[in-house]
Amino acid sequence: MFLQAIRLTLAAGAALVLAQPAMAGQELLFGPPPEWVVGFQPARDGETVPAAAELPMIARVSDFQTRLEADRVSHYIAMDLEIRSAQGLAGGNLSLSWQPELDDLTVHRVQILRGDTVIDVLGEGQTFTVLRREQSLEAATLNGILTANMFPAGLEVGDVLRVAYTLQQANPVLRGKPEIMLGPLNGVVEQTHVRLSWPSDLPVTITTGPGLPAPVRGNRNGASFAAITMGMREPLVPPDNAPVRYAMVRTLEASTFADWSQVADLFVPLYRAAAVIPPDGPLRAELERIRAASADPARQAELALDLVQDRVRYVALAMGEGGLVPADAATTWARRYGDCKAKTALLIALLGELGIAAEPVLVSTTLGDALPQRLPGVSGFDHVLVRAHVNGQDFYLDGTRTGDRGLADIATPGFAWGLPVVEGTAGLVTMVAPPLTRPSAETILLVDASAGLRVPAPTQAETVFRDQAAVQVNAALSALVGQARRQQLEEYWRGEFDFLTPETVDMRYDAATGELRLTATGMSELDWDYGTFEPYQMRVGMEPDFRRPAGAGSDAPFVLSHPMFSRTRQEITLPPGFTAEAIIGDPVNEVAAGFEYVRNVSLENNVFVAERSLRSLQPELAVAVATADSPRLQRMWDNRVMLRIPPGYRPSAAEVTALGRADSEDPDELINQGIGLMDAGQWQVALAPLTKASEIAPRNSWAWGNLSVVQARLGNLDGAEASAARALELNPRNHVAWHGRGLRAAQLGDHAAARDAFGEAIDLESNNAFALEQRAGALAELGDFEAALADARTLRQIDPENLRSYMVEGAVLAQAGRNQDVTTLVQTMLAAFPDSSLAQVAASELYEMADMRGEADALLDQSLGGDPTIAALMTSASRRSIGETREKLQDLNRALELQPDFVPALLMRGETLWAEYEYTRALADADRAIVVEPRYWGGYALRVRVLMEQNRRRDAIATLDTMVAAVAGNAEGLVFAGSIARSLNLNARANELFGQARQIDPRIEDRLGQMMN
């Protein structure tokens, strides 16, 4: 671990630029330490670091001594590394680097200390292998660094590896202005010694970062020095998510620059000399082409930037003085490649010839906001770009990027600080990116779920990337071809929307607009578990956790992802019957914790639209603001958007068929299919997937628990008890099994047992809305209205936006004969849902339950005004008297206009038409009901009745045969089939069907005996 710190120090040192004649450092040197190196006395102020004992390797001594001189900087580094375990042996592999054009590397010793024995590794003939390894070729960077490697032979656990060497660096470009930064000295080291020395006449400024003791300063042999000696220290942990400046701990820095203007002055002549276009030649021709293309300075600047970005590739030549000196404009154009310095010089040359003022700006891609707290110097900068002054505005233009187009779309880059390379500059300038004005990524998802909620829905998806996001993503994808690109695009879409199975994917990059469009078409399977669907990526806010350990830096601001702006829009076409009342959740338009949160939702003409955007407004967030905004962030996060399946929703035939297929071998998938069918009231169809799930996963308690619910609903009460018992045997905390037992008890009329079973489910899951509703009903049947009301009110607290919770409470009040309380509840409900037609219908139903017909009719009439819902129309039709047939048919026709395949409306209209002798139309409604819900007996019963009126007995019997096949295994369905057989005078067939029903549910006669006798 500590050798990594050495490599980092050497790498940083290799980037330092110090003035001295170029040295021939191609060879690794060996010799004694320099004369200015001194010994040191161990410190006695060490701390106990418990974790140090567990380290596989530890530095017992770390001695850093640096000599600053006008023409060079020399670093003496000596370390004793103790190998404590086999894992620590790898730390003994030595790797020392230097830049031969500027540096000399001298090795003083490599020794192994084993007890009292000192093994001289170099003296025994082992040496270093020197390699030139360009480690940044993938970034198109050549630095010429040499690396000396050694794997000390014979190194064992328990040995101490002692290494010492000196790296001497020089760079004539810096003209006698040495500087150095050491650290962070934040490793676990038993003894650390750091010493800087310099000729006393050299103007050196020194500063230390947090966590280091004050250096001891003095003078020795005409040289000033500053030294720090310290024992073991617990490593300082910078605060989480804090700006870079808070990570600059335990650093020692020295510089001979008086201020930042001296740093800028160093580079002014370099760029002035490089930013020249010859009077003729290829580059002059390109300049004149730009000049002729437009007289607008903004357009000229755009064309010049396009030339530098897209016609000169990026290659960094950082060998020797090339790390600081830009190549001249003509050379860069001739090569058609250059690094940030060369591209900056070329762009400034072009802009200058066009009369556009511009200058280089030095920046740091890593230190950013930490620059102002550093001493002035060169080593903090690793990038340069152009600041152009166009039509009264400043634009930062980066020649190393690609794809920038209009100046108006180029935002100030977020480097925090920059240094303009201008004579007499005032110092660093702030470079904070403003909030984006348009999304850098925008996604739209179009889902056509009109064929059914739980069947695969045709889907189109598109993401538009803009600006540099588009350039970067396009570059990555363009490097792939064929199947490789397709797989990457498919993975992207599955990562964005896990419910989408892409079938076609594509990408298109528009160089003119700088936009990249990723598109996909495929099928989506939306998750409607528990009767609701949560649109993806529509949550706003966050679950805030701004806690930090107490101590230094705990009050540091938080770094925000800035600038960023994303927007997602989803449009889902739903089956008929959905209105805005199906939406749970509110719009949002708030600014909190440095971000702008916007969300809008709507539902019109069965099309649900949800749009969410997130935009950063600043790069940092103060702790006080984060704390103050936390409650709002949590409230927004909790304000989820959900779509609720409306009451009375009938799944389409395709939906029922798809969910009823038990062809999967995944028990979890089968259980989810069964739950979806249960939510839709398709109990018979749900039986197959849940039965198969229990067969292929006999130890899955949830398969058995859900199966018990279905069996209870279908009247197979013995099967329901057996399945519930098995589920609870496997998992005593399976609340669904108690649902099955409760429903079974209710079917038997044992309301006390139902109460107790649902109570067990509530004990396991206190917010169990289903169990609360069912227990409230059982308690009401037992006459314990106060306990029933307590459950109903708890239900309303759990889900205050669900009308059903009000209906449960109202039903209990009506059953108790508390009509005044019914009126109070209705008023409360209407106040909670002031614009809801469905609430008016529900309130009317409550009044109807309480036998308050006048109030019920008044509210129903109110709900029928304007655009009535299907619920209002169905309720109105059901209350029509015999003499109001025309009005009843009008209500039903309007309901079927809203939802053409709404089976209750089809059957009610068919029955009404049959009574009016409209047999052809009645038969059409019966046939449609059978197509939509082939396993429901109502359509068959209506069809038989109509056919018998038409004297079509043979067709009626054929209809009975079709019905029997459809309801096979459903005791209740078989009873209805037997009743129809009896109406056809097929008594033997009827008794056969009743017998099949008894085999499935021996207690079926307790409930439907009147139909069977």
N, C-alpha and C positions, 0 to 999 in steps of 0.2 A: 504493500500500500504506500509505504513511504517512498519507494523508488519511483512510483507514479508521480509523486510530488516533485522528485528530482527532475524527471523528464519534462514535467510542466515548466519547471523553473528554467531548464535549459532551452526549451522551445521558446519561452518568453524572452530569454536572454538572446537567442539567435535573432529575434526580431528587433532587439535594441540597436540603435544606430549611433555609433560613437566615432569620433574623428581620430584617425591615424592612417598612415600609409597602408595600402593594401598589402596583405601578408600572404605568403605562399603556404597555406594551411592544408595542403592536400595530404600530408603525412601526419599520422598520429605520433605525438612526441612523448618522450619519457624523461623524467628528471626530478630534481628536488623541488619543493614548494618555493614560491617567491619569497624574497627577504621580508616583505611587508606582512607576511602571515605571522600571527602571534598565537601563543597558547592561551588557555583560559582556565580559571578555577571553577569547578562544578558549583552550581547554585544549590542552596539548601532550602529553597522555598517551594519544593514540589508538592503537588496535591496527590491524593490517592485516587486513582482511576480504577474502580473495580473491574471494568471490562478489559483492562489492559492485560490481565493475567490470562485471558482466553484468546488473545491474538496469536495467530500462527507465526508472526514475525513482529519484532518491535525494534525501533531505532533506539539504541542506548545512548548514542551521541549523534548530534547533527550540528555541524560546524560550518556556517556560511560566512565567508569573509569576502568583501567586495572592495576593490580599489578603483576609485574614480580618478581619472587623469584627463587632461585636455584632449588627448589624442586616442584614448582607449579606456575601456572598462574591463577589469579582470575579476573573475569569480573563482574563489577557492572554495571547494566543497569537499568536506570530509565527513564520513559517516561510519558508525559501527552498527551493524545490523545483526541482531540475535535471532537465529532460526530456532523456533520453539516447537514446531511440529512438521510432519511431512508436507502439509499444505503450504508451509512457509518456505519450503525449498525453492519454489519457483521464484520467490522474491530475490533469490540470489543470482538470478540471470541479469547480467549487466548490459545496459544499452546506453551509450553516451553519444550525443549528436552535436555537430557543429557545422557551420557554413564556411567552406574552405576559402571563399573569396574574401571573407572578412575576419575569420576567426582562426585561432590556434588552440588546440586542445592538448594539454600535457597531463599525462597520468603519473602520479607520484608513487602510489602504492596500491597493491591488491593483496591483502593478507587474510589468512584464516587463523583465528585464535581458537585453539582447542585446549581448554584448561590452561596450563602454564606454557603450552607449546605454541609457537608462532610459526605458521607455514607461509613462506614467501611465494605466492602463486607466480608472480612475474619472475622471481629468481629461479624457480624450478623449470622455466622455459615456456610456460603457457602464455600466450599472447592474445591480442584482440584480432578479430576479423573485421575489416573495414568494408562497408557496403554503401553504395549510393542507392537509396530506396525512396523514390518519389511517392509519398503517401497521400498526395492530394491530386493525383491524376484525374480521378473522377470529377473533381472540381476544376479541371483544366488549369492546374497550377503547377509550375515547376519552380522549386526553390533551391535545388542543388545541394541539399543537406546530406552530409556523410554521417554514417552511424557506425560506431565501433561496438562490437558485440563480443561478450565473453561469457562462457558458462563455466565458472570456476570448478575445476575437477576435484573430486573428493569431498565436496561440501556435505556435511551431515547435520542431522538434528542436534541441537545443542551448541553448534559452532557459532562464532561471531565473525561475520564478514566485515573486514575493515577496508574501506575504499577512500582514496583521496585523489583529486585531480583539479586542474585549473583551466578554466575557459577564458581565453583572452579575446576580446572583441573590439573591432574598430570599423568605423565607417566615415570616410572623409566628407561625406555629404553634410554631416551635422556640424561641421566647422567648429569643433571644440566645445560642444554643448552636451556633455554626457548626462545620462539620467539612469535611474534604476528603480525597479519596484520589486521587493522580495515578499513572498507570501502568496496566499495566507499561510502563516506558520501555525497551522491549526491541527496538526497530526498529534498522535500519541507518541511523545518522545521523552525519554528519561532526562536528557540534558540537551538543551538548545543554546547555541551560541551564535549570535549574529553580530557582525562588525562591519561598519563602513569606514573607510579612511580615504583621505584626499589631500593633495597639497594645500597647505594653509592659505595660499593666495587664490585658490579656486573658489568662486562664490557658490557654495552649495547650501541648499535649503533642505531640511529633513522634516518629515512628519511621520507619525505612526497612526495606525488604525486602531479601533477599539479592541481591547483585550491584551495589548502588549504593555509591559511596564515601560516607564520613561527610560530612554537610553542614557547610559553614562557617557558623558562627553569629555574630551580632553585633547591634548596635543602631544605627539611623540615623534621625535626626530624630524621636526619640520612638517609633520603631517597631522592634520586634525582627524579625530575619529569619533564615532558614536557607536556604542556597543550595548548589547542586551544579552544577558545570561539568565536563563530561567530553567527551573526543574519541570517535572511533568505537570501538564495542565489538562483539565477536562476540555475536550474540543468544544468550541462555541458553536451552537446550532443557530443559524440565522432564522428569523421568523418566517413561518410559512407564508407563501404567496405575497411576499414583500418585494418592493423594488430592489434592483441590483445593488443600489448603494448600501443597503443594510447587510449585504453579504460580504462587504469589504472589511473583514475583521482580521486582526493580527497581521497587519501589513506594515512594512517599513519601506519608505519611499524617499528618494533623494533626487534633486534636479538642480541643474545650473541655469535653467530658463527663469528669467525674472517674472515674466507674465506670459499670457497667451499670445499677445501680439508678437513677441519674439519668435514663438513657434510659427506663426503665420508668415513672418518675414523670411523665415528660412526657406519656405516653399514658393514665395512669390517669384523669384527669378527662375526657378525651375519650370514653372508653368508658363511664364512669359516666353521663355526660350522655346518651349515645345509647341505652344499654340500659334504656329505660324504656317500660313499656306503659301507655297511657292507662287511666283508670278505667273507661271504657266505649268501645264502638266495635267494629269488625270484628276487630281483633287481640285484644281482650279476649275476644271470643266464641270465637275459635280456641283461646286459652289454656284457657278453661273446658271446651271440648270435650276437650282432652287430659287435663285433670284428671279429668273424669268417666269417661274411657275406662279408667283403671287407677289404682290406688293404689300400684303398684310403681314406685319411682323409676327403675329401669332401663327399664321400658316407657315411662314418661313421657318419659325422655330420648330414646328411640328415636323416639317420635311427634313430639317437637319437632324432632329432626334431620331427619326425613322432611319436615316442613313447610318447613324452611329450604332443604333440598337440592332438593326436587322441585316445590315450589310457588312458589319465587322464583328466576327465571332469573338467570344471571350476566351482569352488565353492569358494567364498571369505568368510573367517571367520575373520571379522574385530573387534571382541569383544576384549576389553582390549588391551593387548600388541600385539594381533594378527594383529593389524593394521600396525605394523612395523616389527615384527619378523617373518621370514619365517619358515614354518614347515620343518623339516629335510627330506632329500630325501627318506629314507626308509619309514617313516610314510606316506609321500605323495603317494608313490607307493602302500603301503598297503591299503590306503583309496581309491585309484584310483580317487581322486579329490584333487584340490588345487587351490589357487588363483595365481595371477601373481608372488608373491614372492616365493611361494612353487614350482611352475613350473620352475621358473628361477633357484632356488637352485638345483632342480633335473637335469635340463639340464646341468648346470655347472659341477655337480658331474659326469655325464656320459662323458662329453667332457674331463674333467680332467683325468679320468681314461684311456681315449683313446689317451692321449698325445696331446690334442688340447687345446691351451691356450684360455681362455675365462673369462670374468668378467661381473658382473651385470652393467646395466646402468639405472639410475633413470631418468624418463621423466615425463612431464606434458602433459596430453591430452587436457587441457583447456588453460593453460597459454602460452605454446609454446614459441613464440618469445619474450614474456615479461620477461622471467626468468633472463636474464642478468641484467636488471635494478632493480631487486629485491635484497634485502639483502639476503645473504646466509642463508639458512634454510631448514627445512625438509618439511614444510607444503605446499610448492609449488608443490611437486611431488605427483602423484597419480597412477603411474604405473612403472613397472620395466621390463626390457627385458635383453637379453644376447648379448654381442658383442663377436663374435668368430673370431679367427685369423686362417684362413685356407689357406694353400698354398700361403702365402704372401698377402692375401686379408682379409679385414674385412667384416663380415656379421652380420647384426642385426637380431637376431632370437627371435621371440615373441612366447612363449609357450602358450599364451592364444588364439592364432589364431588356425585355423584348415585348412588343405588342402594345406599347403606349401609343395612343392616337391623339385625340384632342387634348389640348392643354387644360381645358376646363375639367377634364376627367382625371387629371393627375393630382392627387392629394399630397399634402406635405407628408413625407415619410416620418414614421414615429421613432426617430432615433433619439429623441429627447433633447439632445444638444448637438451643435455643430460649430466648427471653427471656420469662418470665411477666410480664404487665403487672399487677403487684401492688405496692402501696406497700411500700417497704423490702425488695424482693426481694433475695435473696442473690446474684443474678447468673444467668448462663446455666445451663440444665439440659440434661443429655444427652437426646437423642431418637434412640435406636438401635432399629431394628425388631427384634423377637425372631424366631427362626426360625419359619416358617409351620408350622402343625400339620396342614394339609390342602393338597393340591395346588391351585395356582391354575389349572393347566391339566392335564387328564387325558384321555388318548386311548386308545381301545380299537379294535383292528382284528380282525375276524373273517373268516377266509379259508377257504372250503370247496374244498380242492384234492383232494378224495377221488376225483374223476374222472380225475386224472392230474396229474403234477407240472408238465408243460410245456404244459398247455392253459389257456386263460383260466379263472380260478376266481371264482365268485360271491363278492362281498365286501361286508361291511357295516363302516362306520367311524363313529365318534362321538368328538367332542372336547367336553369339558365345561370351560368357563371359569367361574371363580368370582370373587366379590368385584369389585374394581375392574377386573380384567382382563375380566370379563364385561361390565361397564358400558361400557368403552371400545370393545371389539370390537362390541358390540351397537349402540352409537351410530354407529359407522362403517358397519356393514352396513345398519342401518335407514334410512340416508340414501339407499340405493340401492333401486331397484324393478325388477321384471321381469327382463329379460335381463341388465341391468347387475349385479344382485345375483347371479344365477346364475353369471355369468362369474367374479365375484370369489370365490364359494364354490368353484367348480371349480378355480380357480387355487390356492386355499388347499390343497385336497386333493392336487392334483398336486405342490405344493411339499412337502407332508408325506410323501407316498408316490408316488414317481415311477413305480412299477409299476402304479398304480391308474388306471383310466379311469372317471371318475365318469359314471353314467347319470342318477341322481337326486340332488339336493342339497336340503337344507332347513336352516332355523334356527328355534329356539324359545327365547324368553327368558322365564324364570319370575321375575316381580318379587318373588314371595313368598320364594323361596329365594335370589334373586340369582344364578342360574345361567343361562348361555347354552349351549345344546346345538347344535352343528353336526353334521349327519349327512350321510352319503353312502352310496349303494349303487352298485355297478358291478362291473367285472371286473378282476382282477389277473393279471398275468403275472409270476410269480416267476422270479428268476434262479438257475437251477441249474447254471450253468457249472462245469465241472470236478467235477461230481457233488456239489456242496455248495450250500447256501443260507445266506446270512447274514441273519438277521432285522434289519429296519431299526430304527435308533435303540436298539440293545441294547448298544452299547459303553459302557464306563464308564471313569473315569479320563481321562487325556489324555496327549498327547505333550508333556511339560513343556518350556518354554523361558522360564526366568525370567532370562535374561541381560539385562544392561543395560550400556551404555558406562560405563567407569570415570569417576568424577568426582562432582561435587556431586549429591546426591539418589539415587545409585545404591543406597543402602541403604534407600530409602523403602519402606514397605509397599505391597503391591499392592491395588488396589481390586477387590473381588469383586462380582458381580451379586447383590445382597442387598436384600430377601428374595426368594427364588425357590424354588419347589417344583414340579417337574413329574413326571408319571408316565405311562408308556406301557406298554400291555399288548397282546400279540398272541396270538391263538389261531388255529392253523392246523390244520384237519382234513386229515389225510394219507391217501393210499391205504393199503390193508392192507399189513402187513409191517414197519412202523416200530416200534421199541422205544426205550427210553431210551438204549440203546447207540449210537443214531444221533447223540446230542448230543455236540458237541465244545465244551468250555468249562465253566467252573465258576461256581457261585453267588458273589456278592460281597456283603459287608456290612462296609463300612469307612468310616472318617472320615479324610480326608486333605485337606490344603491348604484347610481351611475349608469343605469340602463333605462331605455324607453320601452315599455311593454304595451303592445296593442293587440287586441283580439276582438274580432267581430264574428257573430254567428247569425244565420237567418235560415228560414225554411219556408219556401213558397212553391206552390204547384208541385209538391212532393220532391223538391230539390233542396237538399241541405247544403249550405255553404258555410264553411268555417275558414277564417283567415287569421293568421298569427304572424306578428313580426317582432323581432328583437333587435334593438340598435344600441350600441354603446355610445356614451356621450363624453367620456373622459377616460384617461389612462389609469388613474389611481382613485382609490376610495378611502376617505378618512375613516378611522375606527369609530369615531363618534357618530358619523353619518350611517355607517354600516349597522351599528347597534340600534340607532333610532329607526331605521327603515326595516329592521328585521320583522316586526309584527306585520307590516304591510306585505312583505315578500311572502311570508307564510300564508297570509289570507289569500293572496293571489294564487299561490300554489294549491291551496285547498279548494279554490273555486274552479273545479274541473268542469269541462264541458262533456256532457253525455247526451246521447239520443236514447229515449225510452220508447220501446215498442208500444204503440197506443193500445188502449183497451179494445178488445174485440178484433184485434188483428188476426187474420186467418192466413196461414202459410199457403203459398201456391202449391199446385200439384207437383211442380218440378222440385220445389223446396222439400216437400214431404218425401218424395221419391229419393232425392239425393241423400237426405239424412237417414232414411230408412234402410239404405244399403248397408248390410253388415259384412262387407267384403274386406275391411281392413283387418290386419293382424296386430295392430297396436291397441292395447286395451285402453290407454288414455284417450286415443282418438275415438274409439267406440263409445266411451263414457261421455265424451263431449257431444257426440252425435245424439246420444240418448237424452242428455240434458237439454239440448236445443229443441228436440221434439217435445219434451216435457213442458218446456217454457211455452211452446206453441199449442199445448193441449192435445198433442197427437200421441195419446197414451198407447194405443195399440201398435202404432208404428215404432214407438220407442222400445217396445219389448224386445225386438230382434237384436239391435246392437248391444243392449245391456245384458241380455242373456248370453250372447257370445263373449262379451267382455268377462263375465263371471266364469265362463267355461275355460277360456284360454289363460286367465289370470285368477285362479281360484283363491288366491290369498290377497286379492285386492279388495279391501273392505268397502271402498267407494263404489265399486261395481255392484256389490251385493246391496249396499244401502240404497242406491238409486233404483235398483231392480225392485226392492221391496216397496218403494213409493209407487212405481208403475203397476206392480201387481195389485196393490191396494186400490188404486184408481180403477183398475179393470175388474175388480171384484174377486180376484183370486186371493182370498183372505188367508188361507192356509199357506199358500206360497209366499205371501207377504210376510207372515210371521217367521217362516223358516229363513227367508233371506235376511230379514232384520236381525234374527238371532245369530246368523253366521257373520254378518258384518260386525256386530258388537263383540263377538268372540275374537275376531281378528283385531279389532280396534275399539276398545271401550269408549273412546272419545269421538266416535262417528255420529255426529248429530243427525245426519241424513237418515240413518237407520231408525232413529226415534221418530222422524217424520213418518216413515212407513208404518210404524206401530201406532202412531197417533191417528193416521188416516184409516187404518184398519179398525181401530176402536170406534171411530166416528161412524164408519159404515155399519158397524154392529149396533149402533145406538148406545154404546157404553161411553157416555160423555165423561164420566169420572176417569176412566182409563185413558181417554183421549187427552184430558187435561193433564194427567200425570206424565204421559209420554212426551207431549210438547213441552212440558216443564223441564224434563230431562234435557231436551234439545236446547232450551234457553239457558240452562245451567252451563252447558258446554260452550255456548256462543250467545253472549248476552244481547247482542244486537241482531238476533235472528228474526228478521221481519216476518218470514213465513210462519215460524212457530208461534210468534206473538199473536199474529192474526188468527191462527187456528185455535190457540188456547183461549183467546177472547171469545170465539164462537162457542167452544165447549163450556166455558164458564157461564156464558149467557144461557145456554140450554139447561144448565144446572140451577139457574136462578141466582147465581152469584154475580149480580150485575156490577157491584162495586169493583170486584177483582177483575171482571171483564173490562170495565172502563179503564182500570189502571194499565192493563196490557195495551188497550187501544191507544191510550195517551202516550205510553212509551213508544209505541209504533210511530206515532205522529212526530215525536221528538227526534226519532232516528231518521225519519225521511219526511221532513216537513213539506217538501215540494211534490209529494206523491198524493194525488187525490184519494187514492185507495185507502190511505190511513184515516182520512176523514170519514170515508164511507164505513169503515169498520166501526169507528166510534159511534157514528150516527145510527148504524144498524142496532147496536147494543142499546142505545138510548130509546130508539123506537120500540124495540122488543120489551123494554122496561116500562113503556108507556109514559116516558118523560118528554112530552111534546114540547114544553117550553125550552128544555135543554137542547132539543133538536133544532129549534128555531135559533137559539144562541150559537150553536155549532155551525149552522148554515151561514149565519151572518159572518162568523169568523172565517169560514172557508171562502166565501165570496170576497171578503176583504183581502185575503191572502192571494187570491187569483182574480183580480178585478176585471181583467180583459179576457177571461177564459169562458168560451161557450161550453166547453166540456164541464167546467165547474158548475155552470148553471144547470146542466142536465143532471149532474150528480146530486146537486142540491134538490132538484125536483124529485129525484128518486128517493131521497131521504124523506121528503115530505110525504111521498106516496107510501113509504113504509110505515110512517106514523099516521096514516089515514087522514092526512091533511090535504085533501084533494084540491081545494081552492088554491092553496099556496103552491102545490105541485104544478097545477096547470098554468098558473101565472108565470112561474119561472120557465116552464117549458116553452110557452109562447115567446118569452123574451129570448130564449136561446135560438128560436127559429127565425128571428129577425136577421136581416143582412145575409151573411153566408153561413147557413147552418152546417154543423158538422154531421157526420154520418151517425154519431151517437144520438144527437138531437132528433134526427129524422126517424131513426129506428124506434126511439122511445115514443115519439109522436104516433107513429104507425101502430105500435102495440096497444096504444090507449084508445084508438079509434073505435067507435061503436059500430054495430051492424049497419046502421044507416049512413055511415060515412065511408063507404067503400071507395068512392071516387077519390076522396081526400087521402085515404090510406094508400091507394095505388100511386098517387102523386108523391107522397112522402117516400115510398119505396123506390120509385123511379129516380127521384133525385138522389137517394142514397146510392143507388147502383151507378149513377153517373159519376159519383165521387169515387166509388170502388166497385168496378164492374163485376168482380168475382167474390163479393162479400156473401158467403153462403147463407147466413141467417136472413139477409134481405132477399136472396133468391128464393129460399124456401117459404118465407112469409108471403112474398108476392105470388109464388106458385099456388100456395094454399088459397089465397084470396081469389086468384083467377079461376081456380078449380070450383070454388063456391059460386062463381059467376058464370060457370059453364064455358069458360074460355080455355078449352082443353088443349088446344094446340100450343098456345102461349104458356100454359101451366107446364106442359110436358117439356117445353124448351128450357124452362127454369129448372125443372128437376134434372134434366140431362146435364145442364151446365154445373149444377151443384155436385153431381156424381163425378164429373171430370175434375173439378177442383178438389173435392175431398172424397176420393173413392172408398175410403174406409169408414165414412160416417153414414149411419143408417138413414138419416133424414131424407136424403135425395131419393133413395130407393123406395121408401115408404110413399113419398109423394108420387113417384112415377107409377107404382103399382095402382094407387088409388085412381089416377087419371086413366090408365090403361083399362081398368075394370069399368070405368064409366063409358069408355069407348068400345066395350065388349071385346077387348083384345086380351083374352085370358092367357093364350099361349105366350104372348109377349110379356105379360105380367109374371108368369112362372119363370120365364127366362131371366127376367130382372131379379127375381128372388134367387135364382141360382148364382147370378153374378154377385149379389150381395153376400150370400153365404161364403163364397170364396174370399171375398174382401174382408170379412170380419172373423175369419177362422182364428180360434184361440182367444177371442174376446167374449167372455161370458155374457156381458150385457148386450153386445151386438147380436149374439146368437138368440137371446131372448126376444129381441125385437124382430129378428128374422123369423123366429117361430110364431110370433104374433101375426106377422104378415102372412105366413103360410096358413094359419088358422083362418085369416080373413078370406083366403082363397079356397076354404074348405078342404085344405090338404092336412087333415088332422094327424095322420100318421107321420107326415113330414114334420109337422109342428112338434109332436112329442119327441121325435128324434132330435130335433134342434134343442128342445128344452133339456133333454138328457145330456147332450154335449155340454150345455151351459152348466148343469149340475156337476159334471165331472171336473170342470175347471174351477167352479166355486160352489161347494156344497151348500153354502148359505145364501145363494142367489135368491131363493124364494123369500127369504126374510125381507128383501128389498123390493123385488119385482114379482112377488107371488101372484098379485092380482092379474098380471098379464099372462101368467102361465096356467091359470085355472079356468 
